[in-house]
Amino acid sequence: MSKRAMSEILKEMALITLVRPQVIPSSQAASAALLLSHVAWNRANGDEIADAAYRSVLADMEDSKPDFWKELKSNDPDAIIVELIAYKKRHYPQDSRKVVACSTINDKLRVEWID
């Protein structure tokens, strides 16, 4: 049985963080949702990612659009990560792939991973 594409899974996870997932979010909110999904996925698989590794990226997003957090269910990245870890463990408990890169190119999500 083949695994689902990581891009589909991370998009699915990112969407649950949004207040209005049916509405196209700002680029900052979308990027934050994907970044937090990436962090949560790897943490759920036992990879300790230091807060400093992603908090500076979130700070840059806040600098360019301070109110992007209103588009997310919480303005607390730790709370979002906890929710996403639980989601990953509930829906993909056996999937141990590690996400090494996640980005959007020409409005398409690209995720690189290793087993």
C-alpha positions in Angstrom: 0.0 0.0 0.0 1.5 3.4 -1.0 1.5 6.3 1.3 -0.4 9.5 0.6 1.7 12.4 -0.9 3.2 14.5 1.9 2.1 17.6 0.1 -1.5 16.5 0.4 -1.1 15.6 4.1 0.6 18.8 5.1 -2.0 20.8 3.2 -4.8 18.9 5.0 -3.1 19.6 8.4 -2.5 23.3 7.6 -6.2 23.7 6.7 -7.3 22.6 10.1 -5.4 25.5 11.7 -7.4 28.1 9.7 -10.5 29.9 11.0 -12.0 29.8 7.6 -10.4 27.0 5.6 -12.7 27.5 2.6 -11.3 31.0 2.1 -7.9 31.6 0.5 -5.7 32.8 3.4 -3.1 35.6 3.2 0.3 34.3 2.1 1.6 34.8 5.7 -1.2 32.8 7.3 -0.8 30.0 4.7 2.9 30.0 5.2 2.6 29.9 9.0 0.0 27.1 8.8 2.3 25.0 6.6 5.4 25.8 8.8 3.6 24.8 12.0 2.3 21.6 10.2 5.9 20.8 9.2 7.2 21.3 12.8 4.3 19.3 14.3 4.7 16.4 11.8 8.4 16.0 12.7 7.8 16.4 16.4 5.1 13.7 16.3 7.7 11.4 14.8 10.2 12.1 17.6 12.3 14.8 16.0 13.0 17.6 18.5 12.8 20.9 16.6 14.0 23.9 18.6 11.6 26.8 18.9 14.3 29.1 17.5 14.3 27.1 14.3 10.9 28.5 13.3 10.0 31.4 15.6 12.2 33.8 13.7 10.3 32.9 10.5 7.0 33.6 12.2 8.4 36.9 13.5 9.3 37.9 9.9 5.7 37.0 8.8 4.4 39.2 11.7 6.6 42.1 10.6 5.1 42.0 7.1 1.4 41.3 8.2 1.0 41.6 12.0 -2.7 40.5 11.9 -2.2 37.3 10.0 -2.8 35.4 13.3 -6.5 36.4 13.1 -6.8 33.9 10.2 -5.5 31.1 12.4 -7.5 29.4 15.1 -5.0 30.6 17.7 -2.2 33.2 17.9 -0.2 30.7 20.1 2.0 28.6 17.8 2.6 26.1 20.6 -1.1 25.4 21.0 -1.4 25.0 17.2 1.5 22.6 17.2 0.0 20.5 20.0 -3.3 20.2 18.1 -1.4 19.3 14.9 0.7 16.6 16.7 -2.5 15.0 18.0 -4.0 15.1 14.5 -1.0 13.5 13.0 -0.9 10.8 15.6 -4.6 10.1 15.2 -4.7 10.1 11.4 -1.2 8.9 10.4 0.2 7.0 13.4 2.4 4.6 11.3 3.8 7.2 8.9 7.3 7.9 10.1 8.6 10.0 7.2 10.6 13.1 8.1 9.8 16.3 6.3 13.0 18.1 5.4 11.6 21.0 3.3 8.2 22.5 2.6 7.6 25.4 0.2 5.2 26.8 -2.3 6.3 27.3 -5.9 3.9 28.8 -8.5 1.0 28.2 -6.0 1.9 24.5 -5.7 3.0 23.0 -2.4 6.3 21.1 -2.6 7.3 18.8 0.3 10.6 17.0 0.5 10.9 14.1 2.9 13.0 11.1 3.8 12.1 7.7 5.3 
